Amino acid sequence: MDTKLTLRLDKEIIERIKIYASKQQQSLSALTEELYKSFLLRSNSNSESEIRSPIAKKYKGIISSTDYDAETQKLSYLRDKHLS
């Protein structure tokens, strides 16, 4: 459902964004909605870990944080690497 929203912005910014929207063949409303959606998606992906790789996405969550201690694994790897 679309709802009306009133924004107060600097006049110069409004003029410049109208020109930009026109060049993109979008309405100012559509452009603004797209901006907010991208902001929310970015905000959500920052709160979770941002995973771009399809393979990483597939295996995300297999190892729970209680099953895996990264620091211990790192130290073990380095010890084996340098003592062997």
ZAMARGU-4260 file (C-alpha; in steps of 0.2 Angstrom, whole numbers, plus 5000, padded with zeros to 4 digits):
<rodrens>
0) 5000/5000/5000 | 5007/5017/4995 | 5007/5031/5008 | 5011/5049/5006 | 5027/5056/5014
5) 5032/5074/5015 | 5051/5077/5016 | 5060/5094/5019 | 5076/5095/5009 | 5087/5109/5003
10) 5080/5116/4987 | 5096/5114/4977 | 5097/5095/4982 | 5079/5093/4976 | 5082/5101/4959
15) 5098/5090/4957 | 5089/5074/4962 | 5074/5078/4950 | 5087/5079/4936 | 5095/5063/4941
20) 5078/5054/4942 | 5073/5061/4925 | 5089/5054/4918 | 5086/5037/4926 | 5068/5037/4919
25) 5061/5036/4937 | 5049/5046/4947 | 5056/5055/4962 | 5045/5044/4973 | 5052/5028/4965
30) 5070/5034/4967 | 5067/5038/4985 | 5059/5022/4989 | 5073/5013/4981 | 5086/5023/4991
35) 5077/5018/5007 | 5076/5000/5002 | 5094/4999/4998 | 5098/5008/5015 | 5088/4995/5024
40) 5096/4980/5015 | 5113/4987/5019 | 5108/4990/5037 | 5102/4972/5039 | 5117/4964/5030
45) 5128/4974/5042 | 5119/4968/5057 | 5121/4950/5051 | 5137/4945/5042 | 5137/4950/5024
50) 5140/4935/5014 | 5141/4937/4995 | 5147/4921/4989 | 5134/4908/4984 | 5145/4894/4991
55) 5147/4903/5008 | 5128/4906/5009 | 5125/4888/5006 | 5136/4883/5021 | 5132/4897/5033
60) 5127/4891/5050 | 5133/4873/5048 | 5146/4876/5062 | 5138/4883/5078 | 5148/4895/5088
65) 5148/4883/5102 | 5156/4869/5092 | 5170/4879/5084 | 5183/4890/5093 | 5192/4900/5079
70) 5206/4906/5091 | 5210/4888/5096 | 5210/4882/5078 | 5221/4896/5073 | 5234/4893/5086
75) 5234/4874/5083 | 5236/4877/5064 | 5251/4889/5067 | 5259/4877/5080 | 5258/4863/5068
80) 5264/4873/5053 | 5280/4880/5062 | 5284/4865/5072 | 5283/4852/5058
</rodrens>
